[in-house]
Amino acid sequence: MPAVLDPPRRKRPAALPPLAAPHDHLTVVWDTTWPFYLQLDAKLEGSSSRVSYLKGRLDLMTLSIDHERIKNTLHDLIVSHCQDEEVEYASQGAATLRIPRDRGKEPDDSFVFGELKKTRPDMVLEVVITSGAIDNLEFYAPFRIPEVWVWESSGLNVFILDGGRYRKAKKSKLLPKFNVALAGSLATCQSTSQAVREFRQGR
């Protein structure tokens, strides 16, 4: 009888690393210099990490899938609202805002409304999943950006510039018909298209 050979055993494939971290990861470095911030920011350009600088403090944030999905869902809700209400808008995305030797940061998203030829955004959007980062309201106040929208686990909050400081408001002055509470609750939907549909139905 011919010899029976056992088939070669296949090696179990190694587990693939996750595509992105499940949570944002924040590293804070104190007493850094402006040139160091600029060098690190240039080195990390195009990566999933963001570098922020405020008066010698440097934050290095690695963004998670959840962070990016929430940001993109809110972006699409804002865009769908502007289209439905015929509001002229332009998205400026994460264009860096800097005051040399003092502060520098990329917002999660930013918009201008109405007259589009402006040197600074009318509104910036920030998604906060990990606590302890540079305070957004303190950072943006010197730029005199009219509104800062901040999403946290408790929902979406709108802050309006008032006399050089931001105060919390129930609704936006720039987009007064935008349903802030509904948008905040839909931001964590797994399906962005579903979130847009429900937002349009419930606004």
C-alpha positions as CSV (number, residue, x, y, z in Angstrom):
1,M,0.0,0.0,0.0
2,P,1.2,3.4,-0.7
3,A,2.4,5.4,2.2
4,V,-0.2,8.0,3.5
5,L,1.4,11.3,4.2
6,D,-0.1,13.8,6.6
7,P,-0.8,17.1,5.0
8,P,1.5,19.9,6.2
9,R,0.0,21.9,9.0
10,R,-0.6,25.5,8.3
11,K,0.7,28.0,10.7
12,R,-1.9,30.0,12.4
13,P,-1.7,33.6,11.0
14,A,-0.6,36.2,13.4
15,A,-3.3,38.6,14.6
16,L,-3.4,41.8,12.6
17,P,-2.9,45.0,14.5
18,P,-5.9,47.2,14.8
19,L,-6.3,49.8,12.0
20,A,-6.6,52.6,14.6
21,A,-6.7,52.9,18.4
22,P,-10.1,52.4,19.9
23,H,-9.7,55.6,22.0
24,D,-7.9,58.9,21.5
25,H,-4.6,59.0,23.2
26,L,-3.2,62.2,24.7
27,T,0.4,63.0,25.5
28,V,1.2,66.3,27.2
29,V,4.7,67.8,27.2
30,W,5.4,71.0,29.2
31,D,8.0,73.7,28.7
32,T,8.5,73.1,25.0
33,T,9.6,75.7,22.5
34,W,7.9,77.1,19.4
35,P,10.5,75.7,17.0
36,F,10.1,72.2,18.5
37,Y,6.3,72.4,18.0
38,L,6.8,73.5,14.4
39,Q,9.2,70.7,13.7
40,L,7.0,68.0,15.3
41,D,3.9,69.3,13.5
42,A,5.7,69.2,10.1
43,K,7.0,65.7,10.8
44,L,3.5,64.3,11.7
45,E,1.7,66.0,8.8
46,G,-0.6,63.6,7.1
47,S,-0.7,61.2,10.1
48,S,-3.5,60.3,12.5
49,S,-1.9,62.5,15.2
50,R,-2.5,66.1,15.9
51,V,-0.1,68.5,17.6
52,S,-1.3,71.6,19.5
53,Y,0.7,74.3,21.3
54,L,-0.3,76.9,23.9
55,K,2.3,79.0,25.7
56,G,4.9,76.3,26.1
57,R,2.5,73.4,26.5
58,L,2.4,70.8,23.7
59,D,-0.3,68.3,23.2
60,L,0.1,65.2,21.0
61,M,-3.2,63.5,20.3
62,T,-3.6,60.3,18.4
63,L,-7.1,60.2,16.9
64,S,-9.3,57.1,17.1
65,I,-11.9,55.8,14.7
66,D,-14.7,56.9,17.0
67,H,-13.3,60.5,17.0
68,E,-13.1,60.7,13.2
69,R,-16.5,59.1,12.7
70,I,-18.2,61.5,15.1
71,K,-16.4,64.5,13.5
72,N,-17.4,63.4,10.0
73,T,-21.0,62.7,11.0
74,L,-21.3,66.2,12.5
75,H,-19.7,67.7,9.4
76,D,-22.3,66.0,7.2
77,L,-25.2,67.1,9.4
78,I,-24.0,70.7,9.2
79,V,-23.5,70.5,5.4
80,S,-27.0,68.9,4.9
81,H,-28.5,71.7,7.0
82,C,-26.8,74.4,5.0
83,Q,-28.0,72.8,1.8
84,D,-31.6,72.4,2.9
85,E,-31.7,76.0,4.3
86,E,-29.8,77.4,1.3
87,V,-27.0,78.8,3.5
88,E,-23.8,79.7,1.7
89,Y,-20.9,77.9,3.3
90,A,-17.4,76.6,2.8
91,S,-15.6,74.0,4.8
92,Q,-12.1,74.9,5.8
93,G,-11.5,71.5,7.4
94,A,-8.5,71.3,9.7
95,A,-6.6,74.3,8.5
96,T,-4.1,75.3,11.1
97,L,-4.6,78.4,13.2
98,R,-1.5,80.0,14.7
99,I,-0.3,83.0,16.6
100,P,3.5,82.8,16.2
101,R,5.4,81.8,19.4
102,D,2.1,81.7,21.4
103,R,-0.3,79.1,20.1
104,G,-1.0,76.7,17.2
105,K,-3.7,74.1,16.6
106,E,-5.7,72.3,13.9
107,P,-9.4,72.2,14.6
108,D,-11.3,69.0,13.9
109,D,-13.4,71.0,11.4
110,S,-14.1,74.6,10.5
111,F,-16.6,76.6,8.4
112,V,-17.2,80.0,7.0
113,F,-20.8,81.2,6.2
114,G,-22.2,83.9,3.9
115,E,-19.2,86.0,2.7
116,L,-16.7,83.3,2.0
117,K,-13.6,85.5,1.6
118,K,-12.5,85.6,5.2
119,T,-9.2,85.2,6.9
120,R,-10.5,83.2,9.8
121,P,-13.4,80.7,10.2
122,D,-16.8,81.7,11.5
123,M,-17.1,78.4,13.4
124,V,-14.8,75.6,14.5
125,L,-15.9,72.2,15.6
126,E,-14.0,70.1,18.2
127,V,-14.7,66.5,19.2
128,V,-13.6,65.8,22.8
129,I,-13.3,62.1,23.7
130,T,-10.2,62.2,26.0
131,S,-10.2,64.8,28.8
132,G,-7.2,66.9,29.8
133,A,-6.3,68.5,26.5
134,I,-5.8,72.2,25.9
135,D,-8.9,74.1,26.7
136,N,-10.6,74.9,23.3
137,L,-12.3,78.1,24.5
138,E,-9.1,79.5,25.9
139,F,-7.2,78.6,22.7
140,Y,-9.7,80.1,20.2
141,A,-10.6,83.4,22.0
142,P,-7.7,85.5,20.7
143,F,-8.7,84.5,17.1
144,R,-12.1,86.0,17.7
145,I,-13.9,83.1,16.1
146,P,-17.6,83.8,16.5
147,E,-18.6,80.3,17.5
148,V,-16.9,77.2,18.8
149,W,-18.9,73.9,18.8
150,V,-17.7,71.2,21.1
151,W,-19.0,67.6,21.1
152,E,-18.6,65.6,24.2
153,S,-20.3,62.4,25.5
154,S,-23.0,64.6,27.0
155,G,-23.8,66.0,23.6
156,L,-23.1,69.0,21.3
157,N,-22.5,72.4,22.9
158,V,-22.4,75.8,21.2
159,F,-20.3,78.6,22.6
160,I,-20.7,82.1,21.2
161,L,-18.0,84.8,21.5
162,D,-19.2,87.6,23.8
163,G,-16.9,90.4,24.7
164,G,-13.7,88.4,24.2
165,R,-15.0,85.3,26.0
166,Y,-17.2,82.4,25.1
167,R,-20.5,81.8,26.7
168,K,-22.6,78.7,26.3
169,A,-25.8,79.1,24.2
170,K,-28.8,77.0,23.5
171,K,-28.5,77.6,19.7
172,S,-26.2,79.0,17.1
173,K,-26.4,82.6,15.9
174,L,-24.8,81.5,12.6
175,L,-27.2,78.6,12.0
176,P,-30.3,79.5,14.2
177,K,-32.4,76.7,12.8
178,F,-29.8,74.0,13.4
179,N,-31.1,71.4,15.9
180,V,-28.1,71.3,18.2
181,A,-29.5,68.7,20.6
182,L,-30.6,66.3,17.8
183,A,-27.2,66.6,16.1
184,G,-25.4,65.8,19.3
185,S,-27.5,62.7,19.9
186,L,-27.0,61.4,16.3
187,A,-23.2,62.0,16.2
188,T,-22.5,58.5,17.4
189,C,-24.6,56.7,14.9
190,Q,-22.6,53.9,13.2
191,S,-24.2,54.9,9.9
192,T,-23.6,58.5,8.8
193,S,-26.3,58.3,6.1
194,Q,-28.8,57.1,8.7
195,A,-27.8,60.1,10.9
196,V,-28.4,62.5,8.1
197,R,-31.8,61.0,7.3
198,E,-33.0,61.1,10.9
199,F,-31.7,64.7,11.2
200,R,-33.6,65.9,8.2
201,Q,-36.8,64.1,9.5
202,G,-36.5,65.5,13.0
203,R,-35.2,69.1,12.5
